[in-house]
Amino acid sequence: MYYLKFVLLFFVLTFFVLPLFNIEDPLRTIALRYFSSRTEANLVEHICKPDRTYWYEYDVASSHYRQRYDGYVERLDAKIPENYRCQGKLTEPTRIDIKYFGGFSYWSEPVESIQESIVIIWMYILIKLGGVFILLWTFLRK
C-alpha cells in the first residue's frame, strides 16, 4: 500500500502541483524533447505586455487545440508581419511548425521555442524530479 500511495502522489505532484506553481512538468519536457511529432499550427494571437505570449491553434486526431507559449522567441516574432506584432488577435493567422506528444496532444510547443543545451534541460528535469521525491519521502515514511 505504501508504494501505491507513493506512485499516486508522485503523479499528482508532477502533473498537478508543479504546474500550479508555473513549473513545467518534467515528464512533459521529456515527451516533447524525445517522443514528439510535428504538425502545423496557426499563430492567432500575439501579446507583448507584460511578456511575450503567443497563442496558436492546431488540429490533431480530429480534436482542436488552442495553446499558449510564453517567452520571447525572435524567430517567431519574425514570422509575424511587423505591423501586426503586439496587437493581440492577428487578423491574418501565421503558420508555424509545432511539436506535440501523441499521448497527450495538448502537450505542445513551437519548434522555434526557447532551446537550451541538453545538459541544462536534464539538470532541470533531475532537480524537479528530485524535489518531488524529497517531498514524498518527507511525508510518506514507513
Number of C-alpha atoms within 10 A of each C-alpha: 5 9 10 9 11 17 12 11 17 18 13 13 20 20 16 12 15 16 12 10 8 8 11 16 18 19 15 18 18 15 18 17 15 9 14 19 15 15 15 17 22 18 26 18 22 23 17 15 9 6 10 15 19 24 19 24 18 20 15 13 7 6 9 11 15 14 15 15 16 15 12 15 17 11 11 18 16 10 13 19 11 9 7 15 17 18 12 16 16 18 10 13 15 16 16 19 15 20 22 23 21 17 10 10 18 17 17 24 21 22 16 14 17 13 9 8 8 10 9 10 16 14 12 15 19 13 13 19 18 12 13 20 15 12 14 17 12 9 9 13 8 6
